[in-house]
Amino acid sequence: MVKQHFHFPSYSGNSRSRSSAGFSILELLVAISVFLVIGIATVQLFTLHVPLSTAQKNQSNIDVAMRSVIAQMEMDVANAGTGYFLAGQLTDPPVAITLINTQPVNSCNTGTTYSATCFDTLNVIGVDPAVAPLHPSSSATSLLPVDTSSNTSAYVTSGTMTQAQANTLAALYLAGDELLWVLPGSPTYITTTTLTQPGAAVVGLGGYVVHLTYTATGSGAAAVNPKEKYLITENFDGSIPVVPLKSVFPNATAWVMRLNAIQYTVNSTNSADPYLTRQQGTGPVNDIADQVIGFRVGASLYSTGDSQYNFNASTYPTKYNWGDIQALHISVLARTPAANSGYKNPYDGGAYMIQGVSTTINPRNLSMTHSNQ
């Protein structure tokens, strides 16, 4: 028998197939370089678009804020004078709008900061519907007329009241409230006083009455306190029918009305970030828009027609009277936060965008019921 010998190849434990080999160092370096180039380009592209996205977001925010502000003003002004006719017997146009126009001698802004002279004040007058108009009395035991030129207190009543009823009524009168005194007639006379203390229930003839303490007014034609918030002044244009001021009010025929006016003004305490604010009555002061750099209110007057808007009502006395106001032109300017984009706006050279909005409002109670119409 012939023996056959078979020889098997031997394999070393360190040998491996060519197909299972990994990336070489050169291949890894090339891959990393490609990924670095793509990553850097992506970051640069993202960084480039962040300011653009932020700017668009800021512009959108300011646009929404300005539209909201104007919509609120339009609603408030359209209802100016609300509640004035609750007492009855009143046929004259209501006290509805008063203005304070600032008159800066020089530019009101210095670079990116803004002073109080950049901004006007708009007062929308309304009578509080929660407090019924009441008749005044000079004291709990007297039927003498109330003379607001020297007296600093009076009493009001809604008829025979118990102590509990008087306490409820007194709680509606707060320190800082402005009262409108009205004497119907031909013409109707008015004045205003501001409460210095809350109302208080006291014993009077036939029951309880409410004691009101207020600032004294002037006398005669100047029967108004120039320090009052809403500035209803005596400088009238004799060419138009207006409601004159008075300081003496009979208790049987006159009315006392608690105002619930709305004031729009700008808080420029932080001159680099002024806030447009809205306050109703003695309620909280609400910030309704920030970065406001302009707020102007002009009035179209019956005495001059519809062709122009007057921006010349000073603080006191007014250069035109509230009874002459026919319509309002309101302008608000605001800005976006400053950006380091190299952009300079043409308004004041600041590195931010400017958004302006304006509207013309014909108050319902002024333009549709005025005796001149």
Secondary structure, DSSP 8 states (H G I E B T S, - for coil): ------------TT---GGG----HHHHHHHHHHHHHHHHHHHHHHHHHHHHHHHHHHHHHHHHHHHHHHHHHHHHHHTTTTTGGGGSS--S----EEEE----SS-SEETTEE-GGGB-EEEE--B-TTS--BEEESBTTB---EETTT--EEEEESSS--HHHHHHHHTT--TT-EEEEEE-SSS-EEEEEEBSS--EEEEETTEEEEEEEB----SGGG-S-TTSTT---S---TTS----B-SEE-TTT-EEEEB--EEEEEE-SSTTS-EEEEEETTS-EEEEESSEEEEEEEEEETTT-SS--B----SSS-SS-GGGEEEEEEEEEEE----SSS---TTT--SS-EEEEEEEE--HHHHTT-TT-
